[in-house]
């Protein structure tokens, strides 16, 4: 009977060790996701800003060309 309580201690230690490893794996996965998110966020912001600037520039170009064509085609007075 004394040996059985020793086995419980060994199994308890084993379960504790496995639980600690599992917790560390979960913590590392969470940290990896946070790092990836922190890395992607500035890149996404830069892409959005670049696209917005490109669209605004294209819009201004089209407006300028339209104004030039309209002025050229308008009857002279």
Secondary structure, 3 states (H helix, E strand, C coil): CHHHHHHHHHHHHHHHHHHHHHHHHHHHHHHHHHHHHHHHHHHHHHHHHHHHHHHHHHHHHHHHHHHHHHHHHCCCC
